[in-house]
Amino acid sequence: MSLWMIGNLILLIVIVPVLVALLNRLLAATEAIRGATDDTLAGGVALIGELHNTPELLETTDEVIREVANGAVRYAGPVSKLLG
């Protein structure tokens, strides 16, 4: 046997199976990432469907903030008189 034939046998018996195993692991990781991105996309699309009433919710939030601010001002007046 020549050195070339021994080198080719080592290549076929050792290196090729190792490369196939590494590529298989790479493919499995890629599929896992693809599944995660599909889930993320589905969640994003579902979230977009929930955003149609955002302007009304922001108006409600602004209204509540005004009420809380008015209540805080009404509370601060008598407290400042008691403390001061």
N, CA, C and O atoms as a Tinker XYZ file with bonds, in Angstrom:
   336  protein
     1  N      0.832000   -1.182000    0.000000    73     2
     2  CA     0.000000    0.000000    0.000000    64     1     3
     3  C      0.875000    1.243000    0.000000    63     2     4     5
     4  O      1.891000    1.322000    0.690000    81     3
     5  N      0.455000    2.183000   -0.776000    73     3     6
     6  CA     1.223000    3.417000   -0.813000    64     5     7
     7  C      0.711000    4.367000    0.264000    63     6     8     9
     8  O     -0.343000    4.153000    0.863000    81     7
     9  N      1.470000    5.398000    0.485000    73     7    10
    10  CA     1.088000    6.398000    1.491000    64     9    11
    11  C     -0.209000    7.098000    1.118000    63    10    12    13
    12  O     -0.988000    7.460000    1.999000    81    11
    13  N     -0.452000    7.292000   -0.162000    73    11    14
    14  CA    -1.686000    7.932000   -0.609000    64    13    15
    15  C     -2.900000    7.086000   -0.262000    63    14    16    17
    16  O     -3.935000    7.615000    0.145000    81    15
    17  N     -2.779000    5.804000   -0.418000    73    15    18
    18  CA    -3.914000    4.918000   -0.103000    64    17    19
    19  C     -4.179000    4.905000    1.400000    63    18    20    21
    20  O     -5.334000    4.883000    1.825000    81    19
    21  N     -3.116000    4.920000    2.207000    73    19    22
    22  CA    -3.289000    4.954000    3.665000    64    21    23
    23  C     -3.934000    6.280000    4.073000    63    22    24    25
    24  O     -4.825000    6.312000    4.923000    81    23
    25  N     -3.481000    7.356000    3.466000    73    23    26
    26  CA    -4.075000    8.664000    3.755000    64    25    27
    27  C     -5.536000    8.725000    3.367000    63    26    28    29
    28  O     -6.352000    9.286000    4.098000    81    27
    29  N     -5.872000    8.157000    2.233000    73    27    30
    30  CA    -7.271000    8.138000    1.798000    64    29    31
    31  C     -8.131000    7.283000    2.723000    63    30    32    33
    32  O     -9.270000    7.653000    3.007000    81    31
    33  N     -7.618000    6.154000    3.198000    73    31    34
    34  CA    -8.357000    5.302000    4.142000    64    33    35
    35  C     -8.588000    6.032000    5.462000    63    34    36    37
    36  O     -9.684000    5.984000    6.020000    81    35
    37  N     -7.564000    6.700000    5.952000    73    35    38
    38  CA    -7.733000    7.469000    7.200000    64    37    39
    39  C     -8.776000    8.558000    6.993000    63    38    40    41
    40  O     -9.611000    8.799000    7.865000    81    39
    41  N     -8.728000    9.209000    5.848000    73    39    42
    42  CA    -9.710000   10.247000    5.538000    64    41    43
    43  C    -11.123000    9.685000    5.552000    63    42    44    45
    44  O    -12.026000   10.282000    6.138000    81    43
    45  N    -11.316000    8.540000    4.908000    73    43    46
    46  CA   -12.649000    7.945000    4.835000    64    45    47
    47  C    -13.111000    7.369000    6.165000    63    46    48    49
    48  O    -14.293000    7.460000    6.497000    81    47
    49  N    -12.215000    6.786000    6.919000    73    47    50
    50  CA   -12.606000    6.091000    8.149000    64    49    51
    51  C    -12.709000    7.035000    9.340000    63    50    52    53
    52  O    -13.556000    6.820000   10.207000    81    51
    53  N    -11.884000    8.067000    9.414000    73    51    54
    54  CA   -11.840000    8.925000   10.600000    64    53    55
    55  C    -12.441000   10.300000   10.334000    63    54    56    57
    56  O    -13.368000   10.718000   11.028000    81    55
    57  N    -11.929000   10.988000    9.356000    73    55    58
    58  CA   -12.275000   12.397000    9.174000    64    57    59
    59  C    -13.705000   12.587000    8.686000    63    58    60    61
    60  O    -14.419000   13.444000    9.207000    81    59
    61  N    -14.132000   11.823000    7.718000    73    59    62
    62  CA   -15.479000   11.993000    7.161000    64    61    63
    63  C    -16.560000   11.757000    8.206000    63    62    64    65
    64  O    -17.483000   12.568000    8.288000    81    63
    65  N    -16.505000   10.679000    9.024000    73    63    66
    66  CA   -17.544000   10.527000   10.056000    64    65    67
    67  C    -17.550000   11.665000   11.086000    63    66    68    69
    68  O    -18.613000   12.067000   11.559000    81    67
    69  N    -16.368000   12.183000   11.431000    73    67    70
    70  CA   -16.301000   13.301000   12.376000    64    69    71
    71  C    -16.968000   14.531000   11.754000    63    70    72    73
    72  O    -17.733000   15.225000   12.424000    81    71
    73  N    -16.685000   14.798000   10.503000    73    71    74
    74  CA   -17.315000   15.937000    9.835000    64    73    75
    75  C    -18.823000   15.771000    9.735000    63    74    76    77
    76  O    -19.572000   16.731000    9.918000    81    75
    77  N    -19.265000   14.564000    9.447000    73    75    78
    78  CA   -20.712000   14.315000    9.371000    64    77    79
    79  C    -21.356000   14.535000   10.733000    63    78    80    81
    80  O    -22.437000   15.118000   10.818000    81    79
    81  N    -20.703000   14.073000   11.805000    73    79    82
    82  CA   -21.252000   14.268000   13.152000    64    81    83
    83  C    -21.315000   15.755000   13.504000    63    82    84    85
    84  O    -22.306000   16.214000   14.072000    81    83
    85  N    -20.275000   16.504000   13.173000    73    83    86
    86  CA   -20.276000   17.938000   13.464000    64    85    87
    87  C    -21.339000   18.677000   12.656000    63    86    88    89
    88  O    -22.007000   19.569000   13.179000    81    87
    89  N    -21.494000   18.321000   11.416000    73    87    90
    90  CA   -22.531000   18.947000   10.594000    64    89    91
    91  C    -23.929000   18.600000   11.098000    63    90    92    93
    92  O    -24.842000   19.423000   11.025000    81    91
    93  N    -24.092000   17.393000   11.603000    73    91    94
    94  CA   -25.383000   16.986000   12.166000    64    93    95
    95  C    -25.717000   17.838000   13.398000    63    94    96    97
    96  O    -26.859000   18.265000   13.567000    81    95
    97  N    -24.722000   18.081000   14.254000    73    95    98
    98  CA   -24.954000   18.926000   15.430000    64    97    99
    99  C    -25.283000   20.354000   15.010000    63    98   100   101
   100  O    -26.143000   21.000000   15.609000    81    99
   101  N    -24.607000   20.839000   13.995000    73    99   102
   102  CA   -24.871000   22.183000   13.488000    64   101   103
   103  C    -26.295000   22.285000   12.938000    63   102   104   105
   104  O    -26.988000   23.274000   13.172000    81   103
   105  N    -26.718000   21.267000   12.215000    73   103   106
   106  CA   -28.068000   21.262000   11.667000    64   105   107
   107  C    -29.117000   21.212000   12.781000    63   106   108   109
   108  O    -30.148000   21.878000   12.684000    81   107
   109  N    -28.867000   20.430000   13.837000    73   107   110
   110  CA   -29.811000   20.358000   14.957000    64   109   111
   111  C    -29.931000   21.717000   15.648000    63   110   112   113
   112  O    -31.033000   22.142000   15.996000    81   111
   113  N    -28.796000   22.401000   15.846000    73   111   114
   114  CA   -28.836000   23.727000   16.473000    64   113   115
   115  C    -29.577000   24.722000   15.582000    63   114   116   117
   116  O    -30.331000   25.560000   16.077000    81   115
   117  N    -29.366000   24.630000   14.286000    73   115   118
   118  CA   -30.050000   25.521000   13.352000    64   117   119
   119  C    -31.558000   25.297000   13.387000    63   118   120   121
   120  O    -32.327000   26.257000   13.345000    81   119
   121  N    -31.976000   24.068000   13.461000    73   119   122
   122  CA   -33.410000   23.765000   13.539000    64   121   123
   123  C    -34.009000   24.279000   14.849000    63   122   124   125
   124  O    -35.143000   24.757000   14.868000    81   123
   125  N    -33.247000   24.180000   15.948000    73   123   126
   126  CA   -33.745000   24.696000   17.224000    64   125   127
   127  C    -33.910000   26.210000   17.155000    63   126   128   129
   128  O    -34.889000   26.753000   17.666000    81   127
   129  N    -32.959000   26.887000   16.528000    73   127   130
   130  CA   -33.058000   28.338000   16.376000    64   129   131
   131  C    -34.239000   28.695000   15.488000    63   130   132   133
   132  O    -34.956000   29.657000   15.762000    81   131
   133  N    -34.441000   27.933000   14.439000    73   131   134
   134  CA   -35.584000   28.197000   13.546000    64   133   135
   135  C    -36.906000   28.053000   14.308000    63   134   136   137
   136  O    -37.817000   28.862000   14.133000    81   135
   137  N    -37.007000   27.027000   15.148000    73   135   138
   138  CA   -38.226000   26.853000   15.941000    64   137   139
   139  C    -38.450000   28.017000   16.893000    63   138   140   141
   140  O    -39.580000   28.478000   17.060000    81   139
   141  N    -37.373000   28.497000   17.523000    73   139   142
   142  CA   -37.502000   29.632000   18.442000    64   141   143
   143  C    -37.904000   30.898000   17.702000    63   142   144   145
   144  O    -38.713000   31.678000   18.205000    81   143
   145  N    -37.355000   31.110000   16.521000    73   143   146
   146  CA   -37.727000   32.309000   15.764000    64   145   147
   147  C    -39.166000   32.226000   15.273000    63   146   148   149
   148  O    -39.858000   33.241000   15.210000    81   147
   149  N    -39.618000   31.033000   14.927000    73   147   150
   150  CA   -41.020000   30.887000   14.528000    64   149   151
   151  C    -41.945000   31.213000   15.689000    63   150   152   153
   152  O    -42.967000   31.873000   15.502000    81   151
   153  N    -41.588000   30.749000   16.907000    73   151   154
   154  CA   -42.396000   31.066000   18.082000    64   153   155
   155  C    -42.401000   32.564000   18.364000    63   154   156   157
   156  O    -43.433000   33.131000   18.721000    81   155
   157  N    -41.243000   33.202000   18.202000    73   155   158
   158  CA   -41.145000   34.642000   18.426000    64   157   159
   159  C    -42.002000   35.408000   17.423000    63   158   160   161
   160  O    -42.687000   36.366000   17.781000    81   159
   161  N    -41.957000   34.986000   16.189000    73   159   162
   162  CA   -42.774000   35.642000   15.167000    64   161   163
   163  C    -44.256000   35.480000   15.458000    63   162   164   165
   164  O    -45.024000   36.432000   15.325000    81   163
   165  N    -44.659000   34.290000   15.852000    73   163   166
   166  CA   -46.074000   34.061000   16.167000    64   165   167
   167  C    -46.505000   34.926000   17.354000    63   166   168   169
   168  O    -47.604000   35.481000   17.351000    81   167
   169  N    -45.647000   35.038000   18.362000    73   167   170
   170  CA   -45.966000   35.893000   19.507000    64   169   171
   171  C    -46.055000   37.353000   19.126000    63   170   172   173
   172  O    -46.921000   38.075000   19.621000    81   171
   173  N    -45.161000   37.800000   18.245000    73   171   174
   174  CA   -45.202000   39.187000   17.791000    64   173   175
   175  C    -46.462000   39.498000   17.009000    63   174   176   177
   176  O    -47.055000   40.564000   17.172000    81   175
   177  N    -46.868000   38.575000   16.164000    73   175   178
   178  CA   -48.096000   38.770000   15.392000    64   177   179
   179  C    -49.301000   38.799000   16.317000    63   178   180   181
   180  O    -50.213000   39.601000   16.123000    81   179
   181  N    -49.312000   37.928000   17.323000    73   179   182
   182  CA   -50.422000   37.929000   18.282000    64   181   183
   183  C    -50.438000   39.229000   19.082000    63   182   184   185
   184  O    -51.508000   39.750000   19.397000    81   183
   185  N    -49.264000   39.753000   19.410000    73   183   186
   186  CA   -49.192000   40.998000   20.167000    64   185   187
   187  C    -49.701000   42.180000   19.351000    63   186   188   189
   188  O    -50.360000   43.068000   19.891000    81   187
   189  N    -49.405000   42.197000   18.073000    73   187   190
   190  CA   -49.885000   43.282000   17.212000    64   189   191
   191  C    -51.412000   43.331000   17.224000    63   190   192   193
   192  O    -52.000000   44.411000   17.169000    81   191
   193  N    -52.051000   42.168000   17.295000    73   191   194
   194  CA   -53.503000   42.130000   17.348000    64   193   195
   195  C    -54.069000   42.744000   18.609000    63   194   196   197
   196  O    -55.234000   43.140000   18.634000    81   195
   197  N    -53.259000   42.832000   19.666000    73   195   198
   198  CA   -53.725000   43.390000   20.933000    64   197   199
   199  C    -53.483000   44.889000   21.042000    63   198   200   201
   200  O    -53.876000   45.500000   22.036000    81   199
   201  N    -52.857000   45.488000   20.060000    73   199   202
   202  CA   -52.489000   46.898000   20.158000    64   201   203
   203  C    -53.513000   47.850000   19.544000    63   202   204   205
   204  O    -53.288000   49.060000   19.540000    81   203
   205  N    -54.610000   47.351000   19.035000    73   203   206
   206  CA   -55.579000   48.213000   18.363000    64   205   207
   207  C    -56.252000   49.203000   19.309000    63   206   208   209
   208  O    -56.719000   50.252000   18.864000    81   207
   209  N    -56.310000   48.895000   20.596000    73   207   210
   210  CA   -56.982000   49.801000   21.535000    64   209   211
   211  C    -55.989000   50.636000   22.347000    63   210   212   213
   212  O    -56.355000   51.179000   23.389000    81   211
   213  N    -54.764000   50.746000   21.896000    73   211   214
   214  CA   -53.745000   51.492000   22.632000    64   213   215
   215  C    -54.090000   52.972000   22.795000    63   214   216   217
   216  O    -53.893000   53.495000   23.892000    81   215
   217  N    -54.586000   53.678000   21.792000    73   215   218
   218  CA   -54.920000   55.101000   22.009000    64   217   219
   219  C    -55.959000   55.301000   23.110000    63   218   220   221
   220  O    -55.837000   56.231000   23.907000    81   219
   221  N    -56.973000   54.449000   23.167000    73   219   222
   222  CA   -57.983000   54.575000   24.218000    64   221   223
   223  C    -57.368000   54.313000   25.590000    63   222   224   225
   224  O    -57.703000   54.987000   26.564000    81   223
   225  N    -56.469000   53.333000   25.664000    73   223   226
   226  CA   -55.822000   53.043000   26.944000    64   225   227
   227  C    -54.927000   54.199000   27.383000    63   226   228   229
   228  O    -54.843000   54.500000   28.574000    81   227
   229  N    -54.267000   54.839000   26.442000    73   227   230
   230  CA   -53.423000   55.990000   26.783000    64   229   231
   231  C    -54.267000   57.161000   27.281000    63   230   232   233
   232  O    -53.858000   57.877000   28.196000    81   231
   233  N    -55.433000   57.359000   26.689000    73   231   234
   234  CA   -56.333000   58.411000   27.176000    64   233   235
   235  C    -56.768000   58.122000   28.601000    63   234   236   237
   236  O    -56.801000   59.024000   29.437000    81   235
   237  N    -57.101000   56.870000   28.883000    73   235   238
   238  CA   -57.492000   56.473000   30.235000    64   237   239
   239  C    -56.350000   56.705000   31.213000    63   238   240   241
   240  O    -56.567000   57.184000   32.326000    81   239
   241  N    -55.128000   56.366000   30.798000    73   239   242
   242  CA   -53.965000   56.567000   31.656000    64   241   243
   243  C    -53.764000   58.048000   31.952000    63   242   244   245
   244  O    -53.497000   58.420000   33.095000    81   243
   245  N    -53.887000   58.884000   30.949000    73   243   246
   246  CA   -53.738000   60.332000   31.152000    64   245   247
   247  C    -54.794000   60.851000   32.122000    63   246   248   249
   248  O    -54.503000   61.691000   32.974000    81   247
   249  N    -56.005000   60.357000   31.993000    73   247   250
   250  CA   -57.090000   60.777000   32.873000    64   249   251
   251  C    -56.807000   60.371000   34.318000    63   250   252   253
   252  O    -57.023000   61.159000   35.238000    81   251
   253  N    -56.329000   59.155000   34.516000    73   251   254
   254  CA   -56.012000   58.679000   35.868000    64   253   255
   255  C    -54.869000   59.495000   36.461000    63   254   256   257
   256  O    -54.893000   59.828000   37.646000    81   255
   257  N    -53.873000   59.818000   35.650000    73   255   258
   258  CA   -52.751000   60.620000   36.143000    64   257   259
   259  C    -53.234000   62.000000   36.595000    63   258   260   261
   260  O    -52.799000   62.494000   37.635000    81   259
   261  N    -54.123000   62.622000   35.830000    73   259   262
   262  CA   -54.672000   63.924000   36.231000    64   261   263
   263  C    -55.425000   63.812000   37.558000    63   262   264   265
   264  O    -55.282000   64.673000   38.426000    81   263
   265  N    -56.222000   62.760000   37.719000    73   263   266
   266  CA   -56.973000   62.580000   38.969000    64   265   267
   267  C    -56.040000   62.370000   40.153000    63   266   268   269
   268  O    -56.271000   62.918000   41.231000    81   267
   269  N    -55.000000   61.588000   39.962000    73   267   270
   270  CA   -54.043000   61.354000   41.048000    64   269   271
   271  C    -53.311000   62.641000   41.395000    63   270   272   273
   272  O    -53.088000   62.932000   42.570000    81   271
   273  N    -52.937000   63.410000   40.385000    73   271   274
   274  CA   -52.243000   64.679000   40.642000    64   273   275
   275  C    -53.144000   65.633000   41.417000    63   274   276   277
   276  O    -52.688000   66.282000   42.359000    81   275
   277  N    -54.412000   65.728000   41.034000    73   275   278
   278  CA   -55.348000   66.597000   41.758000    64   277   279
   279  C    -55.508000   66.140000   43.199000    63   278   280   281
   280  O    -55.534000   66.962000   44.115000    81   279
   281  N    -55.614000   64.835000   43.403000    73   279   282
   282  CA   -55.740000   64.311000   44.765000    64   281   283
   283  C    -54.486000   64.579000   45.590000    63   282   284   285
   284  O    -54.577000   64.866000   46.784000    81   283
   285  N    -53.339000   64.487000   44.971000    73   283   286
   286  CA   -52.092000   64.740000   45.693000    64   285   287
   287  C    -51.992000   66.199000   46.103000    63   286   288   289
   288  O    -51.528000   66.515000   47.198000    81   287
   289  N    -52.430000   67.082000   45.221000    73   287   290
   290  CA   -52.399000   68.516000   45.551000    64   289   291
   291  C    -53.376000   68.807000   46.686000    63   290   292   293
   292  O    -53.047000   69.546000   47.614000    81   291
   293  N    -54.563000   68.234000   46.616000    73   291   294
   294  CA   -55.541000   68.441000   47.693000    64   293   295
   295  C    -55.038000   67.887000   49.017000    63   294   296   297
   296  O    -55.317000   68.460000   50.070000    81   295
   297  N    -54.307000   66.792000   48.982000    73   295   298
   298  CA   -53.781000   66.189000   50.204000    64   297   299
   299  C    -52.603000   66.989000   50.751000    63   298   300   301
   300  O    -52.455000   67.120000   51.966000    81   299
   301  N    -51.767000   67.524000   49.868000    73   299   302
   302  CA   -50.552000   68.215000   50.303000    64   301   303
   303  C    -50.871000   69.515000   51.019000    63   302   304   305
   304  O    -50.138000   69.907000   51.926000    81   303
   305  N    -51.949000   70.196000   50.635000    73   303   306
   306  CA   -52.302000   71.466000   51.285000    64   305   307
   307  C    -52.549000   71.297000   52.772000    63   306   308   309
   308  O    -51.877000   71.954000   53.568000    81   307
   309  N    -53.486000   70.445000   53.187000    73   307   310
   310  CA   -53.726000   70.274000   54.611000    64   309   311
   311  C    -52.537000   69.679000   55.360000    63   310   312   313
   312  O    -52.313000   70.017000   56.522000    81   311
   313  N    -51.783000   68.813000   54.727000    73   311   314
   314  CA   -50.625000   68.232000   55.397000    64   313   315
   315  C    -49.568000   69.300000   55.666000    63   314   316   317
   316  O    -48.947000   69.317000   56.729000    81   315
   317  N    -49.372000   70.181000   54.704000    73   315   318
   318  CA   -48.385000   71.245000   54.905000    64   317   319
   319  C    -48.824000   72.183000   56.037000    63   318   320   321
   320  O    -47.978000   72.699000   56.768000    81   319
   321  N    -50.128000   72.408000   56.190000    73   319   322
   322  CA   -50.622000   73.237000   57.293000    64   321   323
   323  C    -50.401000   72.541000   58.626000    63   322   324   325
   324  O    -50.048000   73.185000   59.614000    81   323
   325  N    -50.611000   71.202000   58.658000    73   323   326
   326  CA   -50.403000   70.459000   59.904000    64   325   327
   327  C    -48.933000   70.433000   60.300000    63   326   328   329
   328  O    -48.606000   70.523000   61.484000    81   327
   329  N    -48.062000   70.314000   59.333000    73   327   330
   330  CA   -46.631000   70.208000   59.642000    64   329   331
   331  C    -45.955000   71.549000   59.810000    63   330   332   333
   332  O    -44.855000   71.650000   60.354000    81   331
   333  N    -46.626000   72.564000   59.338000    73   331   334
   334  CA   -45.928000   73.727000   59.283000    64   333   335
   335  C    -45.923000   74.981000   59.829000    63   334   336
   336  O    -45.066000   75.798000   59.492000    81   335
